[in-house]
Amino acid sequence: MTRTLSLLLACAISLLAPDAHGQPAAPKPAGPAVRVMSFNIRYGTAKDGEDRWEKRQDLLVDTIRDYNPDLLGMQEVLAAQADFLREKLPGYGFCGTGRDDGKRAGEFSPIMFRKDRFDLLDSGQWWLSPTPDKVASKGWDAALPRIVTWAKLKDRKAGVDVLMFNTHWDHVGNVARVESGKLMRKLMAKKHEEAGGDLPVIVTGDFNSTEETPQYRTLTASDDVGVSLTDAYRETHPRRKADEASFHAFKGTREGLRIDWILHSPEWTATGAAIDHTQKDGHYPSDHYPVTAELELKR
């Protein structure tokens, strides 16, 4: 037997070798893990007193730096906040525009990505309405125009392209949130098909909905419409607990359910997920806790 053949055989045997419990060893991931964060940063003109933007902006940046995400989806970002974040996080690329004019007016739902790992191949934005290409269009019973930002990114470390979607659903309209889930599934399926139909997908956002709602079930439905999505937090924390709130209104409350989610397509497996409770001297970077997940591509 040649040395090359022996090495190949040894590698094959090692992949199938049982672990300490007698079970076949789990296959290694196809690439390095991707660290994902979703963060509603609270719009900067809110009259929040001691929790106003100027008082918490540095803590917010420190919170992002401490987790060091590869991909970051944010919500409620005004133009001045977007400028500040780009200045303070120069290692990240940025895509997204204001929902009121498709430029700088109104809230952004931007995607930021580490430039030392990802190349931006394409990006865009849809309005969550029956006319998703119409700037500032408002849908169904929504109180405000709502958007979803998307990006196609080249992961140079893993050697694959990735589709990411980031959104902020309406806080009033129940119908709008259900319809937003249906629309996003259709739009994601369209973008997925345009990209070849086999790209891994990541979705981040503030959905103003808990996992008990029809809205959640609409977006995560297992059917033939759209991309099948899994909740990274529930995947890694199968048992629901009482302290899973992701919105706390600057009070530090933990009791409740998540309205901020990180979802992923079947190409990924979640190896970790958390709700980040960072605070300093009783003050928080936002009225939402950021949520995080580590995702690995399956072999």
KOLBA-886147 format. One record per residue: residue in three letters; x, y, z of N, C-alpha, C, O in turn. Coordinates in pm, whole numbers, padded with zeros to 5 digits, always signed. Example, Ala and Ser with C-alpha at 12.3 -4.5 7.8 and 13.67 -1.06 7.14 Angstrom:
<rs>
ALA+01319-00569+00780+01230-00450+00780+01320-00330+00780+01424-00332+00846SER+01285-00225+00708+01367-00106+00714+01290+00003+00787+01341+00114+00804
</rs>
This chain:
<rs>
MET+00085-00119+00000+00000+00000+00000+00089+00124+00000+00183+00134+00079THR+00059+00220-00089+00140+00340-00096+00113+00428+00025+00011+00416+00092ARG+00211+00520+00050+00195+00611+00164+00072+00701+00145+00001+00728+00242THR+00047+00747+00022-00068+00835-00004-00199+00764+00026-00288+00820+00088LEU-00209+00637-00021-00331+00561+00003-00351+00535+00151-00464+00538+00200SER-00241+00509+00223-00250+00485+00366-00304+00608+00440-00386+00597+00531LEU-00256+00725+00398-00301+00848+00462-00449+00873+00437-00522+00914+00526LEU-00492+00847+00313-00633+00865+00280-00721+00772+00360-00827+00811+00409LEU-00676+00644+00374-00751+00547+00451-00759+00587+00598-00863+00573+00662ALA-00647+00638+00650-00645+00679+00790-00742+00794+00814-00811+00797+00916CYS-00747+00890+00720-00840+01003+00733-00985+00955+00731-01067+01002+00809ALA-01015+00861+00641-01152+00810+00632-01191+00739+00760-01303+00755+00808ILE-01100+00661+00815-01129+00588+00938-01150+00685+01053-01238+00664+01137SER-01070+00794+01057-01083+00889+01166-01216+00960+01163-01270+00994+01269LEU-01272+00984+01045-01402+01050+01033-01513+00963+01086-01613+01014+01136LEU-01498+00832+01077-01601+00739+01119-01577+00680+01257-01660+00605+01308ALA-01463+00713+01317-01426+00653+01444-01526+00691+01553-01570+00806+01557PRO-01561+00599+01641-01656+00631+01749-01594+00724+01851-01472+00726+01869ASP-01681+00801+01919-01632+00888+02025-01624+00808+02155-01635+00685+02155ALA-01606+00880+02267-01586+00812+02396-01711+00737+02441-01703+00650+02527HIS-01827+00772+02382-01951+00705+02421-01990+00596+02323-02100+00541+02331GLY-01901+00565+02230-01928+00459+02137-02009+00500+02016-02047+00416+01935GLN-02036+00632+02001-02112+00682+01888-02017+00734+01780-01907+00781+01811PRO-02058+00726+01652-01973+00782+01547-01947+00929+01572-02037+01003+01610ALA-01824+00971+01551-01788+01111+01574-01864+01200+01478-01885+01165+01362ALA-01906+01317+01527-01979+01412+01443-01885+01466+01336-01767+01490+01364PRO-01936+01486+01215-01851+01542+01110-01808+01683+01143-01882+01758+01206LYS-01691+01721+01100-01641+01855+01123-01715+01953+01034-01759+01917+00925PRO-01731+02080+01081-01800+02179+00998-01725+02206+00869-01604+02187+00860ALA-01800+02253+00768-01740+02277+00637-01657+02404+00635-01578+02423+00542GLY-01671+02490+00733-01595+02614+00735-01597+02675+00873-01663+02624+00963PRO-01526+02785+00892-01521+02851+01022-01658+02905+01062-01738+02941+00975ALA-01684+02911+01190-01811+02961+01240-01829+03107+01203-01733+03183+01192VAL-01955+03146+01184-01991+03285+01160-02062+03336+01285-02160+03277+01331ARG-02012+03446+01339-02071+03508+01457-02170+03614+01411-02134+03707+01339VAL-02295+03599+01453-02402+03685+01405-02464+03759+01524-02485+03701+01631MET-02493+03887+01504-02562+03967+01607-02679+04041+01543-02667+04094+01433SER-02793+04043+01613-02907+04126+01575-02931+04224+01689-02938+04185+01805PHE-02943+04355+01654-02942+04458+01758-03034+04574+01718-03004+04648+01624ASN-03145+04589+01789-03227+04709+01777-03163+04815+01866-03162+04800+01989ILE-03110+04922+01807-03027+05015+01883-03106+05135+01939-03046+05221+02003ARG-03238+05143+01916-03325+05251+01962-03290+05382+01888-03176+05429+01893TYR-03388+05437+01821-03363+05553+01735-03309+05671+01815-03349+05696+01929GLY-03217+05741+01753-03135+05837+01825-03202+05965+01869-03145+06037+01951THR-03321+05998+01817-03389+06121+01856-03493+06100+01966-03564+06193+02003ALA-03503+05978+02017-03600+05950+02123-03565+06028+02250-03447+06041+02284LYS-03665+06079+02317-03644+06157+02440-03636+06059+02559-03733+06038+02631ASP-03518+06003+02576-03499+05896+02674-03423+05941+02799-03377+05857+02876GLY-03409+06071+02820-03344+06120+02942-03203+06068+02958-03119+06086+02871GLU-03177+06003+03070-03043+05950+03098-03006+05832+03007-02891+05789+03005ASP-03103+05781+02932-03077+05672+02838-03078+05719+02693-03084+05637+02601ARG-03071+05851+02672-03070+05903+02535-02943+05863+02462-02844+05824+02524TRP-02948+05872+02331-02842+05822+02245-02703+05871+02285-02609+05792+02292GLU-02690+05999+02311-02558+06055+02343-02498+05994+02469-02376+05990+02485LYS-02585+05947+02558-02538+05890+02684-02496+05744+02670-02419+05693+02752ARG-02546+05676+02567-02525+05531+02558-02451+05488+02432-02421+05369+02416GLN-02421+05580+02343-02365+05542+02214-02230+05470+02227-02202+05377+02152ASP-02147+05513+02323-02016+05449+02338-02031+05308+02396-01959+05216+02356LEU-02125+05291+02491-02150+05158+02547-02203+05066+02439-02169+04948+02436LEU-02286+05118+02350-02340+05036+02241-02227+04987+02150-02224+04869+02112VAL-02137+05077+02114-02024+05037+02029-01937+04935+02101-01891+04838+02041ASP-01914+04956+02232-01833+04861+02309-01900+04724+02313-01831+04621+02308THR-02033+04720+02322-02106+04594+02325-02087+04518+02194-02069+04396+02194ILE-02091+04589+02084-02068+04527+01954-01924+04477+01944-01900+04364+01901ARG-01831+04559+01984-01690+04519+01977-01661+04398+02064-01584+04310+02024ASP-01721+04393+02182-01695+04282+02274-01741+04149+02215-01674+04047+02231TYR-01855+04149+02147-01898+04024+02084-01823+03999+01954-01799+03884+01916ASN-01786+04105+01886-01706+04095+01764-01778+04012+01656-01725+03912+01609PRO-01899+04055+01616-01972+03976+01516-01907+03982+01378-01844+04082+01342ASP-01922+03876+01304-01884+03879+01162-01993+03946+01080-01966+04017+00983LEU-02118+03924+01121-02234+03982+01053-02323+04047+01158-02347+03989+01264LEU-02371+04167+01129-02448+04245+01224-02569+04305+01155-02555+04383+01061GLY-02690+04268+01201-02813+04328+01153-02867+04421+01261-02883+04379+01376MET-02897+04546+01224-02946+04643+01322-03080+04700+01279-03117+04698+01161GLN-03152+04752+01377-03282+04813+01351-03290+04948+01423-03219+04973+01520GLU-03380+05034+01373-03404+05168+01428-03281+05259+01416-03256+05341+01504VAL-03206+05244+01312-03085+05323+01293-03117+05447+01210-03155+05434+01094LEU-03104+05565+01268-03120+05689+01193-02989+05725+01123-02884+05669+01157ALA-02994+05817+01028-02878+05848+00945-02757+05891+01029-02645+05848+01003ALA-02780+05976+01131-02669+06022+01215-02608+05906+01292-02487+05901+01313GLN-02693+05811+01336-02641+05692+01405-02562+05604+01308-02459+05549+01344ALA-02611+05592+01185-02539+05514+01084-02400+05574+01059-02301+05501+01048ASP-02394+05706+01051-02264+05773+01030-02171+05746+01148-02052+05719+01128PHE-02224+05752+01269-02145+05729+01390-02092+05586+01392-01974+05563+01423LEU-02176+05490+01360-02135+05350+01364-02029+05320+01258-01935+05245+01284ARG-02043+05378+01141-01942+05356+01037-01808+05417+01078-01702+05363+01047GLU-01814+05529+01148-01691+05592+01194-01624+05510+01304-01502+05492+01303LYS-01703+05460+01398-01648+05389+01513-01616+05243+01483-01539+05180+01556LEU-01673+05189+01378-01649+05049+01341-01594+05043+01199-01659+04990+01109PRO-01474+05097+01178-01421+05108+01041-01388+04975+00976-01369+04969+00855GLY-01382+04868+01055-01354+04737+00998-01475+04671+00935-01466+04560+00883TYR-01590+04740+00938-01714+04683+00886-01761+04759+00762-01753+04881+00755GLY-01810+04682+00666-01884+04739+00556-02028+04763+00598-02072+04711+00701PHE-02102+04840+00518-02237+04883+00556-02325+04885+00433-02284+04936+00329CYS-02446+04831+00444-02544+04846+00337-02683+04866+00397-02717+04804+00498GLY-02761+04952+00335-02893+04985+00384-02920+05134+00368-02827+05214+00366THR-03048+05170+00357-03088+05310+00340-03211+05338+00426-03270+05246+00483GLY-03248+05465+00435-03363+05506+00513-03494+05461+00450-03507+05457+00328ARG-03590+05426+00534-03715+05370+00484-03808+05476+00426-03902+05442+00353ASP-03784+05604+00457-03877+05708+00414-03849+05761+00273-03940+05813+00208ASP-03726+05748+00226-03694+05796+00091-03597+05707+00015-03557+05740-00097GLY-03556+05595+00075-03458+05510+00011-03320+05569+00009-03232+05524-00064LYS-03300+05673+00090-03169+05740+00099-03131+05755+00247-03080+05662+00308ARG-03156+05875+00303-03115+05900+00442-03231+05932+00537-03210+05946+00657ALA-03351+05943+00485-03464+05980+00571-03529+05857+00634-03550+05756+00567GLY-03559+05868+00762-03626+05758+00831-03528+05653+00879-03407+05663+00860GLU-03584+05551+00943-03500+05446+01003-03441+05353+00897-03506+05317+00799PHE-03316+05315+00921-03247+05212+00842-03265+05078+00914-03285+05073+01035SER-03257+04970+00837-03237+04834+00892-03111+04779+00826-03119+04690+00741PRO-02995+04829+00864-02873+04800+00789-02810+04666+00824-02835+04608+00929ILE-02728+04621+00732-02643+04504+00751-02499+04552+00753-02456+04624+00662MET-02424+04513+00855-02280+04542+00861-02205+04410+00859-02252+04310+00914PHE-02090+04409+00797-02013+04286+00779-01865+04316+00789-01819+04423+00749ARG-01791+04219+00842-01646+04237+00857-01580+04237+00720-01592+04141+00644LYS-01511+04346+00690-01448+04358+00559-01327+04267+00544-01285+04237+00432ASP-01270+04221+00655-01156+04130+00644-01199+03986+00619-01115+03897+00603ARG-01330+03964+00615-01381+03829+00588-01476+03825+00469-01474+03729+00391PHE-01558+03927+00453-01664+03926+00352-01642+04032+00244-01592+04141+00271ASP-01681+03997+00124-01692+04093+00014-01840+04111-00018-01914+04013-00028LEU-01883+04235-00035-02021+04262-00073-02036+04246-00223-01977+04320-00301LEU-02117+04148-00264-02139+04121-00405-02260+04195-00460-02262+04236-00576ASP-02363+04211-00375-02486+04278-00420-02569+04308-00296-02553+04242-00193SER-02658+04406-00305-02745+04437-00192-02865+04514-00241-02867+04564-00354GLY-02966+04523-00156-03087+04596-00192-03181+04605-00074-03148+04567+00038GLN-03299+04657-00102-03397+04681+00003-03537+04670-00054-03564+04716-00165TRP-03627+04610+00022-03767+04602-00014-03851+04666+00097-03812+04666+00214TRP-03966+04720+00057-04063+04769+00154-04166+04660+00179-04212+04595+00086LEU-04201+04641+00305-04294+04535+00342-04436+04585+00318-04503+04636+00408SER-04478+04568+00194-04609+04616+00149-04646+04537+00024-04563+04462-00028PRO-04769+04552-00026-04804+04486-00152-04722+04536-00271-04722+04473-00377THR-04653+04650-00254-04566+04704-00359-04424+04718-00304-04379+04829-00277PRO-04353+04607-00288-04224+04608-00217-04115+04692-00283-04018+04730-00217ASP-04128+04721-00412-04028+04804-00479-04060+04953-00472-03980+05035-00516LYS-04174+04988-00417-04215+05127-00408-04161+05189-00280-04195+05147-00170VAL-04076+05290-00296-04012+05354-00182-04117+05413-00087-04211+05479-00130ALA-04098+05386+00042-04182+05440+00150-04324+05384+00151-04410+05438+00221SER-04350+05278+00075-04486+05221+00075-04515+05153+00208-04428+05090+00268LYS-04639+05167+00252-04683+05111+00380-04785+05001+00353-04872+05017+00268GLY-04775+04890+00425-04858+04776+00393-04962+04742+00497-04937+04751+00617TRP-05082+04702+00449-05187+04643+00530-05226+04736+00646-05263+04851+00622ASP-05220+04689+00771-05258+04774+00884-05136+04829+00959-05147+04864+01076ALA-05022+04836+00891-04900+04886+00955-04913+05034+00988-04975+05110+00914ALA-04853+05074+01098-04853+05215+01138-04748+05295+01061-04761+05416+01045LEU-04644+05226+01014-04531+05295+00952-04479+05213+00834-04505+05093+00826PRO-04406+05274+00742-04337+05195+00640-04235+05104+00707-04167+05144+00801ARG-04224+04982+00659-04129+04885+00714-04049+04824+00600-04097+04814+00487ILE-03926+04783+00631-03835+04740+00526-03762+04611+00563-03757+04571+00680VAL-03707+04548+00461-03611+04440+00478-03492+04470+00387-03509+04494+00268THR-03374+04469+00444-03249+04490+00370-03185+04356+00342-03186+04268+00429TRP-03130+04338+00224-03064+04211+00192-02924+04237+00136-02896+04343+00080ALA-02839+04137+00154-02703+04145+00101-02657+04007+00058-02684+03907+00126LYS-02589+04002-00053-02520+03881-00097-02372+03904-00071-02312+03998-00123LEU-02314+03816+00009-02177+03835+00057-02091+03714+00024-02137+03600+00030LYS-01968+03740-00011-01871+03633-00034-01791+03612+00094-01718+03701+00138ASP-01805+03494+00153-01728+03458+00272-01595+03401+00224-01589+03287+00179ARG-01491+03481+00234-01361+03437+00182-01301+03325+00264-01226+03244+00211LYS-01332+03319+00393-01277+03212+00478-01338+03077+00445-01267+02977+00439ALA-01469+03075+00423-01537+02949+00395-01543+02918+00246-01569+02804+00207GLY-01518+03020+00163-01521+02999+00019-01661+02982-00036-01680+02912-00136VAL-01761+03046+00029-01900+03034-00017-01964+03173-00019-01917+03266+00048ASP-02072+03185-00096-02154+03305-00092-02267+03285+00008-02315+03173+00027VAL-02308+03393+00073-02410+03389+00177-02514+03498+00147-02478+03608+00106LEU-02641+03466+00167-02748+03566+00159-02791+03603+00300-02819+03516+00383MET-02796+03734+00329-02840+03780+00461-02955+03878+00442-02953+03961+00352PHE-03055+03867+00530-03171+03954+00530-03190+04009+00670-03180+03936+00769ASN-03217+04139+00679-03237+04204+00809-03360+04292+00803-03380+04365+00705THR-03445+04286+00907-03574+04354+00899-03621+04406+01034-03567+04369+01139HIS-03722+04492+01029-03791+04542+01148-03939+04549+01115-03982+04634+01037TRP-04017+04458+01174-04160+04451+01145-04238+04554+01225-04189+04607+01325ASP-04360+04581+01180-04442+04684+01242-04481+04647+01385-04498+04530+01418HIS-04494+04750+01468-04524+04730+01609-04674+04733+01638-04715+04703+01750VAL-04756+04769+01539-04900+04782+01559-04979+04677+01483-05064+04609+01540GLY-04950+04662+01354-05036+04583+01266-05014+04433+01274-04912+04383+01229ASN-05110+04361+01332-05102+04215+01335-05108+04157+01195-05033+04065+01162VAL-05198+04211+01112-05207+04163+00974-05077+04194+00901-05027+04111+00825ALA-05024+04312+00923-04900+04351+00855-04785+04257+00890-04702+04226+00804ARG-04779+04212+01015-04669+04122+01053-04685+03984+00989-04586+03924+00946VAL-04808+03935+00982-04829+03807+00913-04796+03820+00765-04727+03736+00708GLU-04846+03927+00703-04820+03947+00560-04674+03975+00533-04623+03938+00427SER-04606+04038+00626-04461+04061+00610-04386+03928+00607-04291+03911+00531GLY-04431+03834+00692-04369+03701+00690-04390+03631+00558-04297+03571+00504LYS-04513+03638+00505-04541+03576+00375-04458+03641+00264-04399+03573+00180LEU-04455+03774+00265-04382+03846+00161-04233+03817+00168-04169+03795+00065MET-04177+03817+00287-04034+03790+00301-04000+03651+00249-03896+03633+00185ARG-04085+03553+00276-04057+03419+00226-04053+03417+00072-03968+03352+00013LYS-04147+03489+00010-04149+03494-00136-04027+03567-00191-03965+03522-00287LEU-03994+03681-00129-03881+03759-00177-03748+03686-00154-03659+03691-00239MET-03736+03619-00040-03615+03543-00014-03602+03426-00111-03493+03396-00159ALA-03715+03361-00140-03712+03251-00237-03668+03301-00374-03589+03235-00442LYS-03718+03418-00414-03680+03477-00542-03531+03507-00546-03464+03474-00644LYS-03480+03570-00442-03338+03605-00438-03252+03478-00430-03145+03471-00490HIS-03299+03380-00356-03228+03253-00344-03219+03184-00479-03114+03131-00516GLU-03330+03184-00553-03332+03121-00684-03241+03195-00782-03169+03132-00860GLU-03243+03327-00778-03155+03407-00864-03008+03377-00837-02925+03384-00928ALA-02977+03343-00712-02839+03316-00674-02797+03171-00698-02685+03133-00666GLY-02887+03091-00755-02852+02953-00785-02926+02852-00702-02918+02732-00730GLY-02998+02896-00600-03084+02807-00523-03017+02725-00416-03081+02640-00354ASP-02889+02748-00392-02823+02665-00291-02736+02746-00195-02645+02691-00134LEU-02763+02875-00182-02682+02958-00093-02735+02952+00050-02856+02956+00071PRO-02647+02943+00148-02691+02950+00288-02749+03088+00318-02700+03189+00268VAL-02853+03091+00401-02928+03212+00430-02926+03240+00581-02934+03148+00662ILE-02914+03368+00616-02924+03414+00755-03025+03527+00759-03023+03616+00673VAL-03114+03525+00858-03214+03630+00875-03203+03686+01017-03201+03610+01114THR-03195+03818+01027-03193+03884+01158-03305+03987+01163-03354+04032+01059GLY-03347+04023+01285-03446+04128+01290-03516+04143+01424-03509+04056+01511ASP-03584+04257+01436-03681+04281+01542-03817+04258+01477-03859+04336+01391PHE-03884+04152+01518-04007+04109+01453-04133+04153+01528-04245+04129+01483ASN-04114+04216+01643-04228+04257+01725-04330+04144+01740-04450+04167+01744SER-04278+04023+01749-04361+03903+01759-04284+03799+01839-04162+03789+01827THR-04354+03722+01920-04291+03613+01992-04309+03483+01913-04382+03479+01814GLU-04243+03378+01958-04250+03252+01885-04385+03183+01900-04407+03079+01838GLU-04475+03237+01980-04608+03179+01996-04708+03234+01894-04823+03191+01891THR-04665+03329+01812-04758+03402+01726-04768+03343+01585-04678+03272+01541PRO-04877+03374+01515-04889+03333+01374-04778+03393+01288-04735+03332+01190GLN-04731+03513+01324-04625+03576+01247-04498+03491+01245-04437+03470+01141TYR-04461+03443+01363-04342+03358+01375-04361+03230+01295-04272+03188+01222ARG-04478+03171+01309-04505+03045+01239-04507+03065+01088-04469+02976+01012THR-04553+03182+01044-04555+03211+00901-04413+03215+00844-04386+03157+00739LEU-04323+03284+00913-04187+03299+00862-04107+03170+00871-04021+03144+00786THR-04135+03088+00971-04057+02966+00991-04130+02841+00942-04091+02729+00975ALA-04235+02859+00863-04314+02745+00814-04230+02652+00729-04142+02696+00654SER-04256+02524+00740-04189+02424+00656-04283+02386+00542-04362+02293+00554ASP-04275+02460+00434-04357+02430+00316-04273+02458+00192-04152+02479+00201ASP-04337+02457+00079-04262+02472-00045-04255+02617-00093-04215+02643-00206VAL-04292+02711-00006-04283+02852-00041-04170+02914+00041-04180+02924+00163GLY-04066+02954-00025-03957+03021+00045-03853+02925+00100-03858+02804+00078VAL-03760+02984+00175-03649+02912+00235-03690+02863+00373-03747+02939+00451SER-03662+02738+00404-03691+02684+00536-03595+02746+00638-03474+02748+00618LEU-03651+02797+00748-03572+02872+00846-03584+02811+00986-03692+02767+01026THR-03473+02809+01057-03466+02758+01194-03424+02870+01287-03338+02951+01253ASP-03484+02873+01404-03453+02972+01508-03327+02926+01582-03329+02824+01651ALA-03219+03002+01569-03090+02961+01627-03098+02951+01779-03039+02860+01838TYR-03170+03043+01843-03177+03039+01989-03253+02916+02037-03209+02848+02130ARG-03366+02887+01975-03443+02771+02019-03372+02641+01983-03388+02541+02051GLU-03295+02643+01877-03217+02524+01838-03116+02488+01948-03096+02370+01978THR-03054+02590+02006-02950+02565+02107-03004+02570+02250-02935+02532+02344HIS-03129+02618+02266-03195+02621+02397-03336+02562+02377-03434+02635+02378PRO-03344+02431+02361-03473+02370+02326-03582+02392+02429-03700+02393+02396ARG-03543+02410+02554-03641+02426+02660-03662+02574+02688-03569+02644+02726ARG-03784+02621+02669-03813+02762+02693-03805+02792+02842-03851+02714+02925LYS-03746+02908+02874-03736+02953+03013-03809+03085+03031-03851+03149+02934ALA-03824+03125+03156-03902+03246+03185-03826+03374+03156-03886+03481+03146ASP-03693+03365+03144-03610+03487+03134-03553+03506+02994-03433+03526+02979GLU-03637+03500+02892-03590+03509+02754-03632+03639+02685-03629+03646+02562ALA-03670+03740+02759-03710+03866+02697-03593+03928+02622-03479+03922+02667SER-03622+03987+02506-03517+04063+02434-03549+04212+02432-03464+04292+02391PHE-03668+04252+02474-03704+04393+02490-03723+04421+02637-03791+04345+02707HIS-03663+04531+02686-03669+04558+02830-03693+04704+02865-03700+04739+02982ALA-03706+04792+02763-03742+04933+02785-03646+05004+02881-03688+05088+02960PHE-03517+04970+02874-03411+05028+02957-03424+04990+03105-03359+05051+03190LYS-03507+04892+03136-03528+04854+03276-03448+04732+03318-03441+04700+03437GLY-03387+04662+03222-03310+04543+03256-03396+04423+03285-03348+04324+03341THR-03524+04428+03250-03614+04315+03271-03571+04195+03185-03537+04212+03068ARG-03574+04078+03243-03540+03957+03167-03659+03862+03150-03657+03777+03061GLU-03758+03876+03232-03873+03786+03224-03956+03819+03100-03993+03934+03078GLY-03985+03718+03021-04065+03737+02902-04012+03657+02785-03931+03566+02803LEU-04059+03690+02664-04027+03616+02542-03950+03703+02445-03955+03826+02453ARG-03881+03639+02355-03800+03711+02256-03887+03767+02143-03979+03700+02095ILE-03856+03890+02102-03913+03943+01979-03803+03970+01875-03831+04011+01763ASP-03678+03948+01915-03563+03962+01826-03507+03823+01799-03479+03748+01893TRP-03492+03787+01672-03452+03651+01636-03337+03652+01537-03316+03748+01463ILE-03263+03542+01539-03168+03508+01433-03211+03373+01377-03217+03274+01450LEU-03243+03369+01249-03289+03249+01182-03188+03207+01076-03109+03289+01028HIS-03190+03079+01041-03095+03032+00939-03155+02920+00856-03248+02852+00899SER-03100+02902+00737-03143+02796+00645-03078+02663+00683-02989+02661+00768PRO-03121+02552+00622-03072+02419+00662-02923+02396+00639-02867+02301+00693GLU-02858+02481+00561-02714+02462+00538-02631+02488+00664-02515+02447+00672TRP-02691+02557+00761-02621+02591+00885-02665+02503+01000-02773+02444+00997THR-02581+02495+01100-02621+02446+01231-02578+02549+01334-02467+02603+01325ALA-02662+02578+01431-02628+02673+01536-02554+02600+01647-02604+02502+01702THR-02435+02647+01681-02356+02587+01788-02363+02668+01916-02313+02625+02020GLY-02424+02785+01908-02441+02869+02026-02535+02983+01995-02545+03026+01880ALA-02603+03034+02097-02690+03150+02082-02712+03209+02221-02714+03136+02320ALA-02729+03341+02227-02742+03405+02357-02819+03536+02346-02833+03594+02238ILE-02868+03582+02461-02924+03715+02477-02822+03793+02559-02792+03755+02672ASP-02770+03901+02504-02659+03975+02564-02713+04079+02661-02781+04173+02620HIS-02683+04063+02791-02737+04152+02894-02636+04258+02938-02639+04303+03053THR-02548+04298+02850-02447+04398+02885-02511+04524+02943-02610+04574+02892GLN-02452+04573+03053-02494+04701+03111-02375+04762+03186-02278+04694+03218LYS-02385+04890+03211-02278+04959+03285-02343+05057+03382-02414+05149+03341ASP-02317+05035+03509-02371+05122+03615-02523+05133+03605-02580+05240+03627GLY-02588+05022+03572-02733+05021+03566-02792+05077+03439-02914+05089+03428HIS-02709+05112+03343-02757+05165+03215-02724+05067+03103-02624+04995+03109TYR-02809+05066+03001-02800+04967+02894-02773+05036+02760-02808+05152+02742PRO-02711+04965+02667-02682+05025+02537-02806+05054+02453-02802+05136+02362SER-02917+04986+02483-03041+05006+02409-03158+04956+02493-03139+04897+02599ASP-03280+04980+02443-03397+04926+02511-03425+04782+02472-03514+04718+02528HIS-03349+04731+02377-03349+04589+02342-03214+04530+02383-03112+04598+02378TYR-03215+04404+02423-03090+04330+02435-03049+04283+02296-03135+04236+02220PRO-02922+04293+02260-02881+04228+02136-02888+04077+02151-02865+04024+02260VAL-02918+04008+02043-02917+03861+02044-02806+03814+01951-02778+03878+01849THR-02744+03702+01985-02627+03655+01911-02640+03506+01879-02715+03434+01944ALA-02566+03464+01779-02561+03321+01744-02431+03290+01673-02376+03374+01601GLU-02383+03169+01693-02269+03118+01618-02321+03009+01525-02382+02911+01570LEU-02297+03026+01397-02346+02933+01296-02230+02868+01222-02133+02934+01187GLU-02242+02737+01199-02141+02665+01123-02207+02597+01004-02316+02542+01016LEU-02140+02603+00889-02190+02533+00771-02175+02384+00790-02072+02336+00839LYS-02278+02310+00752-02269+02166+00759-02182+02114+00646-02176+02173+00538ARG-02114+02005+00671-02027+01947+00569-02110+01884+00459-02055+01830+00364
</rs>
